[in-house]
Amino acid sequence: MTTPNHSNQSSFPDRAAQADQPPRMIVVTGVMAAGKSTVAQLLAERLERSVHLRGDSFRRMIVSGAAPITPQGGGAMISELALRYRISSMVADTYADAGYTVVVQDIIGGPDLPAYTSLVRSRPLSVVVLAPRPEVVARREAGRPKSGYVDGWNVEDLDAAFRRETPRVGLWLDTSEQTPDETVTEILKRLPEADVR
């Protein structure tokens, strides 16, 4: 009886290069519709023994009483975001402790980004900020079945605030002219530039 070969190394040559590397943590962030979900999933697929951890899944677990996320903010929203990031970091570290490379995908900007890297124990830790031009984000948002820019949010203001308030840690990529696969290839080539302490 022949055992089927389920190896994807021929389809994903990056996996062979990663096989002898220790697990690492990679945080993929950016504004809504920057391409985080697609890029994080493709990145995880091109890594050996990997996890794609979607930070917003922890918000969706709240059945009732969730604080609205609005530009005006507020204490309840800030507390809930802090809880979400804390849970995310613990889950990410748990997977990393088990030997997985973890790709964390979430909107983590402003002072929350260095705070999140401090919450995560696992090293090496890389931060990748997807930063396409605002008009490209707006075009991508228009083509999505879901709308993230509601409740007072708009692309221009969020993009400007994200760039203004987020420390320049990790690897910032203008992905405006890239396909998701091209972005992942660049991330893998430049991963040492994304490392943070």
C-alpha positions as CSV (number, residue, x, y, z in Angstrom):
1,M,0.0,0.0,0.0
2,T,1.4,3.4,-1.0
3,T,1.3,6.2,1.4
4,P,0.3,9.5,-0.3
5,N,2.8,12.2,-0.1
6,H,1.2,15.3,1.5
7,S,4.4,17.4,1.5
8,N,4.0,20.8,0.0
9,Q,7.7,21.6,-0.2
10,S,7.6,21.5,-4.0
11,S,4.7,24.1,-4.0
12,F,6.2,26.2,-1.2
13,P,10.0,26.2,-1.6
14,D,10.4,28.6,1.3
15,R,9.4,25.8,3.6
16,A,12.6,23.9,2.9
17,A,14.6,26.9,3.8
18,Q,12.6,27.4,7.0
19,A,12.7,23.7,8.1
20,D,15.9,24.1,10.1
21,Q,15.1,27.5,11.6
22,P,13.7,27.9,15.1
23,P,10.1,29.0,15.5
24,R,9.5,32.8,15.5
25,M,6.7,35.3,15.9
26,I,5.7,37.6,13.1
27,V,3.2,40.4,13.7
28,V,1.4,41.7,10.6
29,T,-0.4,45.0,11.1
30,G,-1.7,48.0,9.2
31,V,-5.0,49.8,8.7
32,M,-8.3,48.2,7.7
33,A,-8.1,46.8,4.1
34,A,-4.3,47.1,4.0
35,G,-4.2,43.4,3.0
36,K,-3.3,41.9,6.4
37,S,-5.6,38.8,6.3
38,T,-4.5,37.7,2.8
39,V,-0.8,38.4,3.4
40,A,-0.8,36.7,6.8
41,Q,-2.5,33.6,5.5
42,L,-0.1,33.3,2.5
43,L,2.9,34.0,4.8
44,A,1.8,31.2,7.2
45,E,1.3,28.8,4.3
46,R,4.9,29.4,3.2
47,L,6.4,28.7,6.6
48,E,7.1,25.4,8.2
49,R,4.8,24.4,11.1
50,S,2.9,27.6,11.3
51,V,-0.2,29.3,12.8
52,H,-2.2,32.2,11.5
53,L,-3.6,33.9,14.6
54,R,-6.3,36.4,13.8
55,G,-6.5,39.0,16.6
56,D,-10.1,40.1,15.7
57,S,-11.4,36.6,16.4
58,F,-11.1,37.4,20.1
59,R,-13.4,40.4,19.7
60,R,-15.9,38.3,17.9
61,M,-16.0,35.8,20.8
62,I,-17.8,38.5,22.9
63,V,-21.4,37.6,22.5
64,S,-22.9,40.7,24.1
65,G,-21.6,43.9,25.7
66,A,-18.7,44.6,23.4
67,A,-17.6,48.1,23.4
68,P,-18.0,49.8,20.0
69,I,-14.7,50.7,18.3
70,T,-15.0,54.2,17.1
71,P,-12.7,57.1,16.3
72,Q,-13.8,58.8,19.6
73,G,-12.5,55.9,21.6
74,G,-13.4,55.8,25.3
75,G,-12.4,53.9,28.3
76,A,-14.4,50.8,27.5
77,M,-13.0,50.5,24.1
78,I,-9.4,51.0,25.3
79,S,-9.9,48.3,28.0
80,E,-11.3,45.9,25.5
81,L,-8.5,46.4,23.1
82,A,-6.0,45.9,25.9
83,L,-7.8,42.6,26.8
84,R,-7.8,41.5,23.1
85,Y,-4.0,42.2,22.8
86,R,-3.2,40.4,26.1
87,I,-5.2,37.3,25.1
88,S,-3.6,37.3,21.7
89,S,-0.1,37.5,23.0
90,M,-0.7,34.7,25.4
91,V,-2.2,32.4,22.7
92,A,0.6,33.3,20.4
93,D,3.3,32.5,23.0
94,T,1.5,29.2,23.8
95,Y,1.7,28.1,20.1
96,A,5.3,29.3,19.9
97,D,6.2,27.3,23.0
98,A,4.8,24.2,21.2
99,G,7.2,24.9,18.3
100,Y,5.0,26.7,15.9
101,T,6.0,29.9,14.0
102,V,3.1,32.3,14.7
103,V,1.8,34.9,12.3
104,V,-0.3,37.3,14.3
105,Q,-2.6,39.5,12.2
106,D,-4.4,42.5,13.8
107,I,-4.7,46.2,13.7
108,I,-2.1,47.2,16.3
109,G,-1.0,50.8,15.9
110,G,0.2,53.8,17.9
111,P,1.7,53.1,21.3
112,D,-0.2,49.8,21.3
113,L,2.4,48.3,18.9
114,P,5.5,48.6,21.1
115,A,3.3,47.6,24.1
116,Y,2.2,44.4,22.2
117,T,5.8,43.5,21.4
118,S,6.6,43.8,25.1
119,L,3.6,41.5,26.0
120,V,5.0,38.8,23.7
121,R,7.7,36.6,25.3
122,S,8.7,34.7,22.2
123,R,11.8,35.7,20.3
124,P,12.8,36.2,17.6
125,L,9.9,38.6,17.0
126,S,9.3,40.4,13.8
127,V,6.9,43.3,13.0
128,V,5.6,43.9,9.5
129,V,3.5,47.0,8.8
130,L,1.6,46.9,5.6
131,A,1.3,50.5,4.5
132,P,-0.2,50.9,1.0
133,R,-1.2,54.4,-0.2
134,P,-4.6,55.6,1.1
135,E,-6.1,55.6,-2.3
136,V,-5.1,52.0,-2.8
137,V,-6.6,51.1,0.6
138,A,-9.8,52.8,-0.5
139,R,-9.9,50.9,-3.8
140,R,-9.4,47.6,-2.0
141,E,-12.1,48.5,0.6
142,A,-14.6,49.2,-2.2
143,G,-13.9,45.7,-3.6
144,R,-14.5,43.8,-0.4
145,P,-17.8,42.2,0.5
146,K,-17.5,43.6,4.0
147,S,-17.1,47.2,5.1
148,G,-14.6,48.1,7.8
149,Y,-14.9,51.8,7.5
150,V,-18.2,52.4,9.3
151,D,-19.1,54.1,12.6
152,G,-17.2,57.3,11.7
153,W,-14.1,55.7,10.3
154,N,-12.6,56.8,6.9
155,V,-9.5,55.7,5.1
156,E,-7.7,59.0,5.0
157,D,-8.0,59.8,8.7
158,L,-7.2,56.3,9.9
159,D,-4.2,56.1,7.6
160,A,-2.9,59.5,8.7
161,A,-3.3,58.7,12.4
162,F,-1.7,55.3,12.0
163,R,1.4,56.7,10.3
164,R,1.6,59.7,12.7
165,E,1.2,57.8,15.9
166,T,2.8,54.5,15.3
167,P,6.5,54.2,16.1
168,R,8.7,53.1,13.2
169,V,9.5,49.6,14.5
170,G,10.0,46.6,12.3
171,L,9.6,46.5,8.5
172,W,7.2,49.0,6.9
173,L,6.2,48.1,3.4
174,D,4.4,50.2,0.8
175,T,2.5,47.3,-0.9
176,S,0.5,49.6,-3.3
177,E,2.0,48.0,-6.4
178,Q,2.5,44.5,-5.2
179,T,0.4,41.4,-5.4
180,P,-0.1,39.5,-2.0
181,D,2.4,36.9,-3.2
182,E,5.0,39.5,-4.0
183,T,4.5,41.1,-0.6
184,V,5.1,37.7,1.1
185,T,8.2,37.1,-0.9
186,E,9.6,40.5,0.1
187,I,8.7,39.9,3.8
188,L,10.6,36.5,3.7
189,K,13.6,38.1,2.0
190,R,13.8,41.0,4.4
191,L,12.6,39.3,7.6
192,P,15.8,40.2,9.6
193,E,15.0,43.9,9.0
194,A,11.6,43.3,10.7
195,D,13.1,42.0,13.9
196,V,12.5,43.8,17.2
197,R,14.0,43.3,20.6
